[in-house]
Amino acid sequence: MKRSVFPKRYGKAPLFWMFYLILPVLSILLYEPGMKRVIGLILLALFLVLYVNNYWQPQHLFRNALFMLVLTSVFILFYHANYFYLSLYVSNILSFLDRKKPFVFGYGVHMLMISVIISLDFSGYSDIHFPALAPGILMALVIPVISRYERLEGKTKKQLREANETIEQLIKQQERERIGRDLHDTVGQTLSMITLKTDVARKMIEMEPKQAKQEMNDIYDISRSLLKQMREIISDLKYLSLAEEIRLAQSLLESVDIRHEFEQPESIKYLNQLYQSVLAYILKESVTNIIRHSSASHCSMRIEEKNDSIEMMIQDNGEGQKHVIKGNGLIGMQERIHLVNGEITINSVEGRGTRIAAKVPKVLTNQFDTGGAEDDSYSVS
């Protein structure tokens, strides 16, 4: 089995860094005498071992980085100041420290070493040639911070992408379960009744034809009822249920550890299904934005019934925005609410969160029926 020098997930970058060790090896071989040459090669070999070990055993990153700094200091003080560029390996390794305290401590030790080098140069104790080291010192200051920021940002984006995929899967799963419950509670039971009555009619068709005819008429009525139930299920799929959306929003917020409060009237009877769908869509988009973009720890929602309108307010304590960027979600909210002559306002304050207030006319199904169920209360216990 072929074994690589570094784990494959890191690509070729660690190998490219190794090539820079050729220069200090040649320098020791060409310019250092006798025992000093042997010790220098041994120390460089140890430096290389620590460097490779960082990739195979990341749990030893902090320890290895400190040892590599010590070896770099030895080379600077007892060989040549240009060996300071070995510390760039340490700068790169420090950026892989996940925890903040080890990173800050390692970075501080690195800066202390640089400070000692600069002070030795300015004090005249050692002729280090600080100007020649200036580019390396600048790189040592910048590389750990920038590399760590980029790596953590990439890691955060990956986690966010995975969280979004999980949320989408959860939404699909919730919808499948709802459709399954509807089919089981309505279609399944009705089909069982049709099967039972068909069996009874078959047995009676010769002995009691009149009773069999009545059973057949019952089967016909049940079939028409089943057709109506199927149409209602299909209609429900076309419209978002506010009650279901509230329950789903609570479940999603709990799954990502965002505290939430929902205030609503005990019931609002016969709310038109179209207007429910508009409010449910706004709630769905708002909760999605809170989870994906706000970095909020708390969310509250309130629904109020007025004389001629239903008002919904959603507030989070997230980062907010100085200027609200209207993506597809916000544009979709505005388009839907304008279709029903409603209103929506979005207020976002940077560092203080976002507040979305929506208002739709209170149109009831017995005033303007769109083919929904007879009772569409959306109260949630």
N, C-alpha and C positions, 0 to 999 in steps of 0.2 A: 504494500500500500504506500503510495507516494505521500510524503509528509511535507507540507509547505513551511516556510520560515515563519510566516505570520498567518493568523486565521483568515480565511478567504473573504469573510464579510468586510474586512478593512480595505480590500482591493490592493493596488500596487503602491499607494502612497508611502506606507512604512518602509518599503524597499528603497524608494527614491531617497528617503532620509538617510538610509544606511550608507549610500554612496559618498556622502559628505565626510564620513569617517576615514575615507582613503587619505585625505590631506593630512590629518594629524598623524596617521600611521607612517606616511612617507616622511613627515617632518622628524619624527622620532628616529626612524631608521637612518636618515641621512645626516642628521645634525647632533644627535645625542650620543655620548660615548659610553662604552662598557655597561656597567651595572645600571646606570641611569636609563639606558636604552631598554634593558630587560624589564625594569620596574615599570617604565612608561608603557610598554606593550601589554604587560599584565594588567595595569590599571585600565587601559583602553579596552581590553578584552572583557574585564569586569563591567565596564560602562556599557558595552554592547550587550552583555548578558542581561543586565538590568533593563535596558531598552526593549529587548525582545520579550522579556518576562512581563512587561507592562501590558502587552497585548494578549498574552495567554492567561494571565492571572490578574485581572483588573482590580481584585480586592487588595493587591499590594501596591497600587499606584502611588499612594501617599508616601509609603516607606521608601519605595524605589526612587521617587523624585528627590527626596532628601539626600539619599546616598549619592545620587548622580550630581547633586549640587556640591556635596563634599568633594567628590572626585574632580569636578571642574575647578574648585578652589585650589586643590592641590596642584593641578596642572598650571594654573595661573601664577601661583606663588613660586613654584619650584622649576617650572619649565619655561613657559612664555605667555605673555599677556594675551596673545591672539587665541589661546585655547579657551578664552571666554566664550567663543562662539559655540562651544559645546553646550553652554547653558540654554541655547535655543531648543535643544532637544527637551530640556526640562520645561521650557515655556509651553511647548506643544503638549507634553504629558499632563501638565497642571490643568489644562482646559478640559480634560476628561474626568476630573473630580466632580461627582454629582453634588456632594454636600458642600454647603457654603463655607463652613468653618475650616475644614481641611484645605480648601482652595485658598481662602484668605491667609491662612497660616503659611502655606507653601509659597504663595505669592510674596508674602511679607519677608520670608527668609531669603527668597531670591533677590528682593529689593535691598535687603540688608547686605548681601554679598556685593551687589553693585555699588552700594554706598561706600563699603570698605575699599573697593577698588579705586573709586574716585578720590577718596580721602588719601589713600597711599600715593596716588599720582600727584595731587596738589601739595601734599606735605613734603614731597621730594624724597620720601623713604624708598620709593621704587620707581624706576623709569618705565611706566606702563604704557605711555603714549596714548593718553585718553582720546585724542581726536580720531585715532584709527579704530577705537572701539565704539565710538559714538553711534554708528549705524546699528551695531549689534545690541547696544544698550537700549536704543529706541525700540528695536524689534522685540527685545525681551520684555519691555514694558507693555507693549501693545498686543503681541500675539496671544498671551493667555486670556486676556479680557475679551478680545474680539472672537477668538476661536470658541471660547466657552459660551459666549452669547449666541453665536450662530448654531452651535450644537444643541443648546437648550431650547432655542427657538424651533429648530427642526424636530426635536423630540416632542415639544408641546404641540406642534402642528400635526405630528403623527398621532399623538394621543387624541387630539380633537377630531381628526379624521376617523379614527376608530370609534370614538364616542358617537359621532354623527351616524356612522354605519349601524352601530348598536341601536341608536334611537329609531332609525328608519326600520330596522328589523322588528323592533318592539311595536312600532305603529302598525306594521303589516300583520304582526301576530295578533294584536288586539283586534284588528278589523276582521281577520279570519275567524277568531273566536266569536265575535259578535254575529257574523253571518252564520256560523255553525249553530249558535244558540237559536237564532231566528228560524233556521231550517228545521231544527229538531223540535222546537216548540210549536211550530205551525204546520209545515208541510209534512213532517214525519208522522205526527199524530193524525192528521187528516187522511193521509194515505193508509194508515192502519185501519181507520174507520171504514174507508172505502173497501178495503180487502175483506173486512169482517162482514159487511153488508152484502158484498158480492157473493160470498160463500153461503150466507143465509138464503139469498135469492135463488141460487142454483139448486139448493135443496128443496125449495118450495115451488119451483116453477111448474111441476107436474101435479103435485098434491094440492097446493093452495095457490093457484095462479093469481088471484086477486091480491093476496098478501105479497106474492113475489113481485107483482107490478108496483105495489107501494114501495117495496124495498128498492126497486129500480129507480123509481122517482126520487127516493131519498138519496140514492147514489148520484143521480143527476144534479140535485141541489147541492150536495156536498162538493161535487166536482166544480160547480160554478163558484162555490165559496172558496175552494182551493185556488182557483184561477184569480179570484180577487185578492187572496192572501199573497200570492206570488207577485201580483202587480204592486201591492203595497211594499213588499220586500225590495223589489226593483226600484220603486220610488224612493225608499229609504237609502238605497245605495247612491242615488243621484244627489241627495241632500245630506249635509252633515247634521248630525243630531247634537244639539247643544249639551244635553245631559251626558251623552257619551263622550263628548269632547272635554267636558269638565272633569269627568272621571279619568280620562286618558291623561289630561294635563297634570292632575294630581299625581298619577302614577309616574309620569316622566320626571317631574320635579323631585319626587322622592328618590328615584333611581340615581339622580346625580347630586343628592344631598343639598338641595336648595329648599330652605324652609319656605312654607307658603301658607297663606290665609285666604279663605274664600268666604265672602259674605254675599248672601242672596236671599230673596224672599222665600217663604216656605213653598210657594207654588205660584205659577202664573199660568192659568188655564187656557188651553186652546190657542197658544201662540202659533201664528202661521208658520208653516214649515220653511218657507222661503226666507223669512226673517230670522228664524232659528239658524238656518244654514249660514247666513251672512255673519251673525255674531259668532257662531262656532268657528268659521274660517278665520276671523280676526283673532279669536282666542288661540287657535292653533298656531297661526303665524307668530303671534306675540310670544308665546311660550317657547317656540322653536328658536326665535331670535334671542330670548333671554338665556337659554341653555347654551347656544352656540357662540354668542358674541358678547354678552354683557359682563361676564365674570361676576354675576350677582350671587349673593348668599341668601337673599330673601326676596320673595315675590308676593304681592297681594292682589286679589281681584274682588271687585264688588259689582253686583248687579242690582239695579234699582228699578222699581216699577213706578212710572209717573202716570198722570191721567191720560196722556196721549202718546207716550213714548216709553221705550225700554232703554236704559242707559247702562253701559258696562265700562268699568275703569280697571286698567291693569297697570300696576306700578312695580318697578324693581329698584334695587339699591346698587345697581352695577356701575360700570365705568361711565356710561352716558357718552354723548357726542356733542362736540361744539357745533357741528353742522350735520344734521341728519341726512344720511345718504339714502336716497330712495331706490332700493333694489326692487327685484321682482315681487318680493313679499309685500312690502309697503304699498307698491303700486297696485297690486292685486286687492289689498284691503280697500283702498280708495275707490277703485273701479266698482267693486261689489256693493259698497255702501251707497255710492251715488246712484246705482240702479234702483234702489228702494227708497230714494229720497232721504237717506240718512246723513249723518255727519260724523266726521272723525277728526280728532286733533292729536298730534304727536308732539310732546314736549320732552326734550332731552337736554340735560344739563351735565356738562363734563364733570365727572367725579361724583355726581349725585344721582345718577340713574335716569331712567326713562319712564314717562307716563303716557299711556295711550287711553284716550276716552272716546268711546263710540256710542252713537245714539241712533236708534231706528224707530220708525212709527210703530205704535202698538196695534198691529193688525191681527185680528184673531181669526181662526179657521172658520168659525161660524159667521164671520163677516165677509170673508173673501177666501173661499175654499180652494186649495190647489191640489186636492186629491189625497191629502195626507190622512193620518189616522184621526179618529174622532176626538181623542184626548191626547194632546201633545204637551202635557205639563213637563217642564224640564227641571223640577225640583230634585235635588240630590240629597239623600240623607247623609 
